[in-house]
Amino acid sequence: MVSASENVVGSGEVGGGSRRLYCDNAATSFPKPAEVLQAMVHYATEIGASAGRGGYAEAQASAAVLKTCRERLNTLFNGENPQHFIFALNCTDALNLAIKGILQPGDHAVTTWMDHNSVLRPYNALASEGGISYTHVAVDPVTCVVDPTEIRKAIRPNTKLIAVVHGSNVTGTVQPIREIGKIAREAGIPFLVDAAQTAGHVPIDVQADCVDLLAFPGHKGLMGPLGTGALYIRPGLEGTLRPLRHGGTGSVSEQDVQPEFMPDKFEAGSHNGIGLAGLSAGVEWILKRTVASLWQHDQMLCKAFMSGVEGVEGLQYFGPQGIRNRMGVFSVRVRGMEPGKLAEVLENEFGILTRAGLHCAPLAHTHLGTVGSGGTTRLSFGPFLNVPDIEYVANALSAVALREFAAA
Ligand SMILES: Cc1ncc(COP(=O)(O)O)c(C=O)c1O
């Protein structure tokens, strides 16, 4: 998928010459494609101006960067209209706009046990401040897949939002969003998908998947820089969504109320032009390779990992134990070892960078039974990792587990 020379972290040397293998792509992707960095440098050195804030050539060039970025996102997710992609700071920001923009006091909302704090906390904040109620739908004990019929059963007459995390940032479980989307559409309830882990990794078609609101970061699978993200709002739904921020848009300045048209209704204040130039280049990088082939690459890495750790005494990974409903996010435990200690050993002895803890998903860890014992150690893959890298990771984990087993 990606040539070895592109894999500057996986096979490269950093610092004092020791190997650094970045396996924390669920937090943010690294490295970024060279094209992303070039686009950001070009923006910073040749454009500089703020989009929509002037008629001179540089301000127009900045507006063109944003326009192209929206068009590419619209192509990537098969949206109906590029103007319906609202730029945000990150996926959390996009989720907040969707959740707080839709829900009103007295409403009921649905989510799952696998959802992230960026859904759970806005729900809880609204529950305590504004009096909404919500239901967490249970998931399969092993695979952590939600049964769409359980979502249907959770719907009440006052249900106004169904939010589901597409790919779990804890177990790598991929939820059946198309089936859930059909249920939500039949019931006339807006369906919000948290695509923090799947955007750019797993194919998403907002029209075929019946997604009304798609929240995603620009800085993970879309290969853009930190500080970028977006919310797709299905045409027709923008009228029922309240903006969270009000302010200047560079448009209809004679008017002291927020414009009603897209995307200005939801985009107050100056844009992150440099970041969006990088995001646009990241999306172009993905479109050239296609999500289908990046997805195939991810599945290949998953298979290499699962076969590399199969049958190793004292080593366990959570979520789907095969390729079905899974992506390249693995939570592991080594018997008798604190997850934080395992992360430390992986970094210090093998140069493998992981994230230990609860990964901002306390209910998912409650479900797995890992909440009171430090969570898990998470490894998350990206397009710049290759099969030999994953074999190296699996060998390192196996060696640590066998060493612990022998010492026990
Ligand atoms: C499932 C999930 N949802 C939401 C988020 C929040 O994304 P961001 O860091 O872009 O705010 C994350 C971040 O890791 C995540 O894994």
The ligand as an ORCA input file, in Angstrom:
! r2SCAN-3c Opt
* xyz 0 1
  C     -14.262      6.899     19.163
  C     -13.782      8.299     19.337
  N     -14.652      9.307     19.293
  C     -14.266     10.579     19.421
  C     -12.946     10.909     19.617
  C     -12.555     12.345     19.760
  O     -11.764     12.713     18.678
  P     -10.877     14.044     18.717
  O      -9.612     13.664     19.413
  O     -10.643     14.371     17.276
  O     -11.643     15.065     19.429
  C     -11.995      9.901     19.681
  C     -10.581     10.211     19.935
  O      -9.742      9.395     20.073
  C     -12.423      8.557     19.520
  O     -11.556      7.559     19.553
*
